[in-house]
Amino acid sequence: MLVSLMNSFRAIAMQHDAGFGMMQARNSMLGAIQSINPHNPNFEALHQQDLKLSLDIANNQLKYQMATAMRDQADTQLKKERGLNLVA
C-alpha cells in the first residue's frame, strides 16, 4: 500500500512539473513577442525560438499524459490493495 501511495504522489509531482513546464514555455513565447525590435525584426530567430518552445510544450503535454496514466494505475492498485486489507 505504501508503494502505491508513493507512486501516486510521484505521478502527481510529475503532473505538476509538466504543467509548470508548459506554463514557462508559454510565458517565454509571450516574452519573445514583446521583445521584437520593431525597426529590425529577426523573423528567423523568432521562428526558431517559437519552434523550440512549441516542441517543449508538446513534450510537456506528453509527460503530463504519461503522469496521468501512472497516477490512474497507482490509484487502481491502491484500491485493490485496500480491498485486500479489509478482507484480511
Sine and cosine of phi, psi and omega as CSV:
sin_phi,cos_phi,sin_psi,cos_psi,sin_omega,cos_omega
0.00,0.00,-0.62,0.79,0.00,-1.00
-0.91,0.42,-0.63,0.78,0.01,-1.00
-0.91,0.42,-0.64,0.76,0.03,-1.00
-0.91,0.42,-0.64,0.77,0.06,-1.00
-0.90,0.44,-0.69,0.73,0.01,-1.00
-0.89,0.45,-0.66,0.75,0.04,-1.00
-0.90,0.43,-0.62,0.78,0.03,-1.00
-0.90,0.43,-0.70,0.71,0.01,-1.00
-0.92,0.39,-0.58,0.82,0.04,-1.00
-0.91,0.41,-0.65,0.76,0.03,-1.00
-0.91,0.42,-0.63,0.78,0.05,-1.00
-0.89,0.45,-0.67,0.74,0.03,-1.00
-0.90,0.44,-0.62,0.78,0.04,-1.00
-0.91,0.41,-0.62,0.79,0.06,-1.00
-0.88,0.47,-0.70,0.71,-0.01,-1.00
-0.91,0.42,-0.66,0.75,0.03,-1.00
-0.89,0.46,-0.67,0.74,0.01,-1.00
-0.92,0.40,-0.66,0.75,0.04,-1.00
-0.89,0.45,-0.64,0.77,0.03,-1.00
-0.92,0.40,-0.62,0.79,0.05,-1.00
-0.89,0.45,-0.65,0.76,0.05,-1.00
-0.90,0.44,-0.65,0.76,0.00,-1.00
-0.90,0.43,-0.67,0.75,0.02,-1.00
-0.90,0.43,-0.66,0.75,0.00,-1.00
-0.90,0.43,-0.66,0.75,0.01,-1.00
-0.92,0.38,-0.61,0.79,0.07,-1.00
-0.91,0.42,-0.61,0.79,0.05,-1.00
-0.91,0.42,-0.59,0.80,0.05,-1.00
-0.88,0.47,-0.71,0.71,0.02,-1.00
-0.91,0.42,-0.63,0.78,0.04,-1.00
-0.90,0.44,-0.60,0.80,0.02,-1.00
-0.91,0.41,-0.63,0.78,0.01,-1.00
-0.91,0.41,-0.64,0.77,-0.02,-1.00
-0.95,0.32,-0.41,0.91,-0.08,-1.00
-1.00,-0.05,0.17,0.99,0.01,-1.00
-0.93,0.37,0.72,-0.70,0.09,-1.00
-0.98,0.18,0.91,-0.41,-0.08,-1.00
-0.92,0.38,-0.37,0.93,-0.04,-1.00
-1.00,0.07,-0.48,0.88,-0.02,-1.00
-0.56,-0.83,0.96,0.29,-0.05,-1.00
-0.96,0.30,0.64,-0.77,0.05,-1.00
-0.96,-0.27,1.00,-0.03,-0.10,-1.00
-0.95,0.32,-0.49,0.87,0.01,-1.00
-0.92,0.40,-0.70,0.71,0.03,-1.00
-0.91,0.42,-0.64,0.77,0.03,-1.00
-0.90,0.44,-0.65,0.76,0.04,-1.00
-0.90,0.44,-0.70,0.72,0.00,-1.00
-0.89,0.46,-0.67,0.74,0.02,-1.00
-0.92,0.39,-0.65,0.76,0.03,-1.00
-0.90,0.44,-0.66,0.75,0.03,-1.00
-0.89,0.46,-0.71,0.70,0.00,-1.00
-0.88,0.47,-0.71,0.70,-0.02,-1.00
-0.93,0.36,-0.56,0.83,0.07,-1.00
-0.90,0.43,-0.65,0.76,0.06,-1.00
-0.92,0.40,-0.60,0.80,0.07,-1.00
-0.88,0.47,-0.67,0.75,0.01,-1.00
-0.90,0.43,-0.71,0.71,0.01,-1.00
-0.89,0.46,-0.65,0.76,0.03,-1.00
-0.89,0.45,-0.69,0.72,0.01,-1.00
-0.93,0.36,-0.54,0.84,0.07,-1.00
-0.91,0.42,-0.64,0.77,0.05,-1.00
-0.91,0.42,-0.68,0.73,0.04,-1.00
-0.88,0.48,-0.62,0.78,0.02,-1.00
-0.90,0.43,-0.69,0.73,0.01,-1.00
-0.91,0.42,-0.64,0.77,0.04,-1.00
-0.91,0.42,-0.66,0.75,0.01,-1.00
-0.91,0.41,-0.59,0.81,0.04,-1.00
-0.90,0.43,-0.66,0.75,0.04,-1.00
-0.91,0.41,-0.64,0.77,0.04,-1.00
-0.90,0.44,-0.64,0.77,0.00,-1.00
-0.92,0.39,-0.68,0.73,0.03,-1.00
-0.88,0.48,-0.67,0.74,0.01,-1.00
-0.90,0.43,-0.68,0.73,0.01,-1.00
-0.91,0.41,-0.63,0.77,0.02,-1.00
-0.92,0.40,-0.62,0.78,0.06,-1.00
-0.90,0.44,-0.69,0.73,0.02,-1.00
-0.90,0.43,-0.63,0.78,0.01,-1.00
-0.90,0.43,-0.68,0.73,0.05,-1.00
-0.89,0.46,-0.64,0.77,0.03,-1.00
-0.90,0.44,-0.68,0.74,-0.01,-1.00
-0.93,0.37,-0.61,0.79,0.04,-1.00
-0.89,0.45,-0.63,0.77,0.04,-1.00
-0.89,0.45,-0.62,0.79,0.04,-1.00
-0.93,0.37,-0.60,0.80,0.00,-1.00
-0.93,0.36,-0.58,0.82,0.00,-1.00
-0.94,0.35,-0.54,0.84,0.00,-1.00
-0.95,0.31,-0.63,0.78,-0.06,-1.00
-0.97,0.26,0.00,0.00,0.00,0.00
